[in-house]
Amino acid sequence: MEGCMSNLVKYLLFTTNFLIFVLGIAVFGLGIWVVVDKPSFLDLFEEAQNVAPEITDGFKVEIYTSAVYILLVVSALVVLISFFGCCGAIKENKCMLGTYFTLILALFI
């Protein structure tokens, strides 16, 4: 039973970190898309204002366009941390799991 529980924890940690890794890559890709093709991104908000003007009344998207750089940094950090958790869990590498734990602990402090 002890081997079964350790395998369960191992694969749950791997699966969770893999999902976070994939979502972090998706957010990072979205951030790069916004940086590279900003007019296309701003056109989406203009179309949203045309469809529902009462919801987006007074909303200035230009104020929030610089937030994409913060989004890029945070998503890159999430990808890096989840990579350490994912690889450390599947390989049972104490160094990677220690790095993962330290980075997660630093985030919470």
Backbone as a printed PyTorch tensor [residue, N CA C, xyz], in Angstrom:
tensor([[[  0.8180,  -1.1990,   0.0000],
         [  0.0000,   0.0000,   0.0000],
         [  0.8550,   1.2530,   0.0000]],

        [[  2.0170,   1.1750,   0.6290],
         [  2.8890,   2.3520,   0.7070],
         [  3.4030,   2.7360,  -0.6720]],

        [[  3.7440,   1.7720,  -1.4980],
         [  4.2110,   2.0500,  -2.8480],
         [  3.1150,   2.6360,  -3.7170]],

        [[  1.8810,   2.1970,  -3.4670],
         [  0.7410,   2.7000,  -4.2260],
         [  0.5000,   4.1780,  -3.9220]],

        [[  0.5730,   4.5740,  -2.6490],
         [  0.3400,   5.9700,  -2.2690],
         [  1.4490,   6.8820,  -2.7880]],

        [[  2.6810,   6.4130,  -2.7550],
         [  3.7710,   7.2510,  -3.2630],
         [  3.6580,   7.4380,  -4.7750]],

        [[  3.2310,   6.3880,  -5.4780],
         [  3.0060,   6.5240,  -6.9170],
         [  1.8400,   7.4610,  -7.2080]],

        [[  0.7910,   7.3840,  -6.3930],
         [ -0.3580,   8.2690,  -6.5760],
         [  0.0420,   9.7330,  -6.3960]],

        [[  0.7940,  10.0100,  -5.3460],
         [  1.2520,  11.3810,  -5.0920],
         [  2.1800,  11.8420,  -6.2060]],

        [[  3.0480,  10.9700,  -6.6570],
         [  3.9830,  11.2870,  -7.7340],
         [  3.2350,  11.6890,  -9.0000]],

        [[  2.2560,  10.8880,  -9.3970],
         [  1.5510,  11.1730, -10.6430],
         [  0.5580,  12.3270, -10.5050]],

        [[  0.0060,  12.5280,  -9.3220],
         [ -0.8490,  13.6980,  -9.1090],
         [ -0.0270,  14.9890,  -9.1790]],

        [[  1.1520,  14.9790,  -8.5800],
         [  2.0310,  16.1490,  -8.6450],
         [  2.4760,  16.4010, -10.0830]],

        [[  2.8020,  15.3450, -10.7960],
         [  3.1840,  15.4970, -12.2010],
         [  2.0350,  16.0590, -13.0350]],

        [[  0.8400,  15.4800, -12.8690],
         [ -0.3100,  15.9100, -13.6690],
         [ -0.6810,  17.3580, -13.3780]],

        [[ -0.7030,  17.7260, -12.1170],
         [ -1.0290,  19.1030, -11.7500],
         [ -0.0220,  20.0800, -12.3250]],

        [[  1.2490,  19.7820, -12.1730],
         [  2.2740,  20.6830, -12.6880],
         [  2.3000,  20.7030, -14.2120]],

        [[  1.9670,  19.5890, -14.8400],
         [  1.9110,  19.5770, -16.3000],
         [  0.7860,  20.4630, -16.8200]],

        [[ -0.3800,  20.4000, -16.1650],
         [ -1.4900,  21.2670, -16.5610],
         [ -1.1410,  22.7410, -16.3600]],

        [[ -0.5010,  23.0540, -15.2510],
         [ -0.0770,  24.4330, -14.9950],
         [  0.9650,  24.8540, -16.0110]],

        [[  1.8490,  23.9460, -16.3880],
         [  2.8670,  24.2300, -17.4030],
         [  2.2190,  24.5600, -18.7470]],

        [[  1.2540,  23.7480, -19.1590],
         [  0.5730,  23.9720, -20.4440],
         [ -0.1970,  25.2940, -20.4210]],

        [[ -0.8910,  25.5750, -19.3370],
         [ -1.6180,  26.8350, -19.2360],
         [ -0.6670,  28.0320, -19.2050]],

        [[  0.4770,  27.8810, -18.5560],
         [  1.4740,  28.9490, -18.5490],
         [  2.0250,  29.2130, -19.9430]],

        [[  2.2570,  28.1540, -20.7120],
         [  2.7110,  28.3170, -22.0980],
         [  1.6350,  29.0210, -22.9260]],

        [[  0.3710,  28.6770, -22.6970],
         [ -0.7180,  29.3120, -23.4350],
         [ -0.8110,  30.8070, -23.1070]],

        [[ -0.6950,  31.1520, -21.8390],
         [ -0.7360,  32.5670, -21.4450],
         [  0.4820,  33.3050, -21.9890]],

        [[  1.6350,  32.6640, -21.9690],
         [  2.8410,  33.2750, -22.5220],
         [  2.6840,  33.5200, -24.0220]],

        [[  2.1210,  32.5460, -24.7250],
         [  1.8700,  32.7150, -26.1580],
         [  0.8830,  33.8350, -26.4330]],

        [[ -0.1640,  33.9290, -25.6020],
         [ -1.1250,  35.0200, -25.7430],
         [ -0.4630,  36.3690, -25.5100]],

        [[  0.4160,  36.4420, -24.5260],
         [  1.1410,  37.6840, -24.2640],
         [  2.0450,  38.0780, -25.4100]],

        [[  2.7130,  37.1120, -25.9940],
         [  3.5760,  37.4070, -27.1490],
         [  2.7250,  37.8750, -28.3290]],

        [[  1.5680,  37.2520, -28.5090],
         [  0.6690,  37.6770, -29.5920],
         [  0.2410,  39.1300, -29.4130]],

        [[ -0.0680,  39.5200, -28.1720],
         [ -0.4900,  40.8880, -27.9160],
         [  0.6560,  41.8600, -28.1760]],

        [[  1.8800,  41.4980, -27.7870],
         [  3.0220,  42.3830, -28.0010],
         [  3.3190,  42.5240, -29.4880]],

        [[  3.2770,  41.4270, -30.2140],
         [  3.6520,  41.4480, -31.6280],
         [  2.5560,  42.0720, -32.4890]],

        [[  1.3060,  41.7530, -32.2080],
         [  0.2060,  42.1930, -33.0590],
         [ -0.7990,  43.0070, -32.2480]],

        [[ -0.3460,  44.1180, -31.6880],
         [ -1.1930,  44.9410, -30.8270],
         [ -2.4220,  45.5120, -31.5490]],

        [[ -2.3190,  45.9810, -32.8040],
         [ -3.5360,  46.5010, -33.4590],
         [ -4.6460,  45.4590, -33.5870]],

        [[ -4.2910,  44.2190, -33.8470],
         [ -5.2980,  43.1680, -33.9460],
         [ -5.9720,  42.9380, -32.5990]],

        [[ -5.1900,  43.0000, -31.5400],
         [ -5.7310,  42.8340, -30.1930],
         [ -6.6630,  43.9930, -29.8380]],

        [[ -6.2920,  45.2050, -30.1940],
         [ -7.1310,  46.3640, -29.9030],
         [ -8.4160,  46.3410, -30.7300]],

        [[ -8.3520,  45.7590, -31.9380],
         [ -9.5560,  45.6190, -32.7590],
         [-10.6010,  44.7200, -32.0960]],

        [[-10.1440,  43.7050, -31.3450],
         [-11.0810,  42.8430, -30.6270],
         [-11.8980,  43.6430, -29.6170]],

        [[-11.2460,  44.5750, -28.9260],
         [-11.9680,  45.3890, -27.9530],
         [-12.9020,  46.3890, -28.6260]],

        [[-12.5210,  46.8790, -29.7820],
         [-13.4110,  47.7720, -30.5150],
         [-14.6670,  47.0250, -30.9670]],

        [[-14.4920,  45.7820, -31.4220],
         [-15.6440,  44.9740, -31.8130],
         [-16.5330,  44.6590, -30.6040]],

        [[-15.9060,  44.4280, -29.4560],
         [-16.6840,  44.1660, -28.2400],
         [-17.4790,  45.4060, -27.8360]],

        [[-16.9160,  46.5820, -28.0340],
         [-17.6480,  47.8120, -27.7190],
         [-18.8230,  48.0100, -28.6690]],

        [[-18.6740,  47.5760, -29.9090],
         [-19.7770,  47.6850, -30.8590],
         [-20.9030,  46.7100, -30.5330]],

        [[-20.5430,  45.5360, -30.0430],
         [-21.5450,  44.5140, -29.7340],
         [-22.2820,  44.8580, -28.4390]],

        [[-21.5520,  45.2340, -27.4080],
         [-22.1710,  45.5220, -26.1040],
         [-21.6500,  46.8510, -25.5610]],

        [[-22.1500,  47.9620, -26.0550],
         [-21.6370,  49.2540, -25.6080],
         [-21.9710,  49.5790, -24.1550]],

        [[-23.0570,  49.0200, -23.6270],
         [-23.4150,  49.3310, -22.2390],
         [-22.4570,  48.6930, -21.2370]],

        [[-21.8590,  47.5790, -21.6170],
         [-20.9200,  46.8990, -20.7210],
         [-19.5570,  47.5820, -20.7630]],

        [[-19.1160,  47.9650, -21.9310],
         [-17.7770,  48.5270, -22.0950],
         [-17.7820,  50.0460, -22.1190]],

        [[-18.8440,  50.6730, -21.6470],
         [-18.9240,  52.1240, -21.6400],
         [-17.8900,  52.7080, -20.6790]],

        [[-17.0290,  53.5590, -21.1960],
         [-15.9970,  54.1980, -20.3900],
         [-14.7630,  53.3520, -20.1510]],

        [[-14.6560,  52.2300, -20.8130],
         [-13.5060,  51.3390, -20.6330],
         [-12.4100,  51.7250, -21.6050]],

        [[-11.2630,  52.1060, -21.0920],
         [-10.1190,  52.4980, -21.9200],
         [ -9.0980,  51.3710, -21.9050]],

        [[ -8.9920,  50.6480, -23.0040],
         [ -8.0840,  49.5050, -23.0880],
         [ -6.6290,  49.9640, -23.1970]],

        [[ -6.3900,  51.1570, -23.6490],
         [ -5.0170,  51.6490, -23.8020],
         [ -4.2940,  51.7210, -22.4540]],

        [[ -5.0450,  51.8840, -21.3880],
         [ -4.4440,  51.9440, -20.0540],
         [ -3.8250,  50.5910, -19.6910]],

        [[ -4.4460,  49.5130, -20.1290],
         [ -4.0480,  48.1730, -19.7100],
         [ -3.1080,  47.4690, -20.6880]],

        [[ -2.7030,  48.1280, -21.7610],
         [ -1.8430,  47.4540, -22.7280],
         [ -0.4340,  47.2160, -22.1930]],

        [[  0.0120,  48.0230, -21.2420],
         [  1.3420,  47.7850, -20.6720],
         [  1.3410,  46.6090, -19.7070]],

        [[  0.1790,  46.1520, -19.2880],
         [  0.0940,  45.0160, -18.3690],
         [  0.5240,  43.7160, -19.0270]],

        [[  0.6010,  43.7000, -20.3440],
         [  0.9950,  42.4720, -21.0410],
         [  2.4370,  42.0900, -20.6970]],

        [[  3.2730,  43.0600, -20.4210],
         [  4.6590,  42.7480, -20.0530],
         [  4.7190,  42.0810, -18.6820]],

        [[  3.8790,  42.5160, -17.7790],
         [  3.7960,  41.8570, -16.4740],
         [  3.2680,  40.4360, -16.6500]],

        [[  2.2880,  40.2680, -17.5240],
         [  1.7330,  38.9520, -17.8150],
         [  2.7920,  38.0180, -18.3920]],

        [[  3.6550,  38.5350, -19.2540],
         [  4.7290,  37.7230, -19.8320],
         [  5.7040,  37.2540, -18.7620]],

        [[  6.0950,  38.1440, -17.8690],
         [  7.0560,  37.7820, -16.8210],
         [  6.4490,  36.7590, -15.8670]],

        [[  5.2110,  36.9890, -15.4600],
         [  4.5620,  36.0650, -14.5210],
         [  4.3580,  34.6940, -15.1660]],

        [[  3.9430,  34.6700, -16.4280],
         [  3.7330,  33.3740, -17.0730],
         [  5.0500,  32.6370, -17.2940]],

        [[  6.1210,  33.3600, -17.5890],
         [  7.4250,  32.7070, -17.7220],
         [  7.8750,  32.1210, -16.3850]],

        [[  7.5980,  32.8290, -15.3140],
         [  7.9350,  32.3300, -13.9770],
         [  7.1090,  31.0840, -13.6410]],

        [[  5.8390,  31.0980, -13.9870],
         [  4.9640,  29.9420, -13.7370],
         [  5.4400,  28.7350, -14.5340]],

        [[  5.8360,  28.9540, -15.7890],
         [  6.3280,  27.8580, -16.6220],
         [  7.6020,  27.2740, -16.0240]],

        [[  8.5080,  28.1250, -15.5730],
         [  9.7650,  27.6580, -14.9850],
         [  9.5130,  26.8510, -13.7100]],

        [[  8.6760,  27.3650, -12.8360],
         [  8.3980,  26.6710, -11.5710],
         [  7.6830,  25.3480, -11.8230]],

        [[  6.7040,  25.3600, -12.7150],
         [  5.9890,  24.1080, -12.9840],
         [  6.8740,  23.0940, -13.6930]],

        [[  7.8540,  23.5770, -14.4730],
         [  8.8040,  22.6570, -15.1010],
         [  9.6090,  21.9120, -14.0380]],

        [[ 10.0870,  22.6500, -13.0400],
         [ 10.8280,  21.9970, -11.9610],
         [  9.9510,  20.9920, -11.2160]],

        [[  8.7080,  21.3420, -10.9640],
         [  7.8080,  20.4180, -10.2740],
         [  7.4780,  19.2020, -11.1060]],

        [[  7.2600,  19.4200, -12.3980],
         [  6.8790,  18.3340, -13.3000],
         [  8.0290,  17.3340, -13.4720]],

        [[  9.1830,  17.8530, -13.8100],
         [ 10.3400,  16.9660, -14.0310],
         [ 10.8310,  16.3490, -12.7330]],

        [[ 10.7990,  17.1180, -11.6600],
         [ 11.2230,  16.5780, -10.3700],
         [ 10.3190,  15.4600,  -9.8940]],

        [[  9.0280,  15.5770, -10.1600],
         [  8.0880,  14.5440,  -9.7180],
         [  8.2380,  13.2750, -10.5340]],

        [[  8.3400,  13.3970, -11.8480],
         [  8.3790,  12.2020, -12.6860],
         [  9.7150,  11.4630, -12.5680]],

        [[ 10.8020,  12.2110, -12.3800],
         [ 12.1250,  11.5920, -12.2520],
         [ 12.4860,  11.2840, -10.8030]],

        [[ 11.6610,  11.7850,  -9.8680],
         [ 11.9350,  11.6710,  -8.4340],
         [ 13.3060,  12.2410,  -8.0940]],

        [[ 13.6070,  13.3890,  -8.6810],
         [ 14.8770,  14.0730,  -8.4750],
         [ 14.7490,  15.0100,  -7.2820]],

        [[ 15.5460,  14.7620,  -6.2570],
         [ 15.4520,  15.5520,  -5.0280],
         [ 15.8780,  16.9990,  -5.2420]],

        [[ 16.8440,  17.2260,  -6.1140],
         [ 17.3170,  18.5870,  -6.3740],
         [ 16.2220,  19.4290,  -7.0470]],

        [[ 15.5790,  18.8610,  -8.0430],
         [ 14.5130,  19.5950,  -8.7260],
         [ 13.3100,  19.8060,  -7.8150]],

        [[ 12.9560,  18.8070,  -7.0470],
         [ 11.8420,  18.9650,  -6.1200],
         [ 12.1710,  19.9690,  -5.0160]],

        [[ 13.4260,  19.9930,  -4.5950],
         [ 13.8620,  20.9890,  -3.6130],
         [ 13.8010,  22.3980,  -4.1810]],

        [[ 14.2140,  22.5550,  -5.4310],
         [ 14.1220,  23.8520,  -6.1010],
         [ 12.6670,  24.2610,  -6.2580]],

        [[ 11.8260,  23.3220,  -6.6310],
         [ 10.3920,  23.5790,  -6.7710],
         [  9.7950,  24.0270,  -5.4350]],

        [[ 10.1190,  23.3020,  -4.3830],
         [  9.5930,  23.6450,  -3.0620],
         [ 10.0860,  25.0180,  -2.6320]],

        [[ 11.3540,  25.3170,  -2.8620],
         [ 11.9210,  26.6200,  -2.4680],
         [ 11.2500,  27.7560,  -3.2280]],

        [[ 11.0290,  27.5860,  -4.5360],
         [ 10.3870,  28.6360,  -5.3140],
         [  8.9240,  28.8340,  -4.9170]],

        [[  8.2140,  27.7560,  -4.6410],
         [  6.8320,  27.8660,  -4.1890],
         [  6.7770,  28.5240,  -2.8040]],

        [[  7.7020,  28.1510,  -1.9240],
         [  7.7610,  28.7560,  -0.6040],
         [  8.0760,  30.2460,  -0.6960]],

        [[  8.9760,  30.6170,  -1.5930],
         [  9.3120,  32.0310,  -1.7880],
         [  8.1190,  32.8200,  -2.3190]],

        [[  7.2790,  32.2000,  -3.1380],
         [  6.0800,  32.8670,  -3.6290],
         [  5.0810,  33.1350,  -2.5190]],

        [[  4.9580,  32.1970,  -1.5950],
         [  3.9990,  32.3570,  -0.5320],
         [  4.4770,  33.2910,   0.5730]],

        [[  5.7660,  33.5100,   0.6690],
         [  6.3000,  34.4150,   1.7030],
         [  6.3350,  35.7810,   1.1440]]])
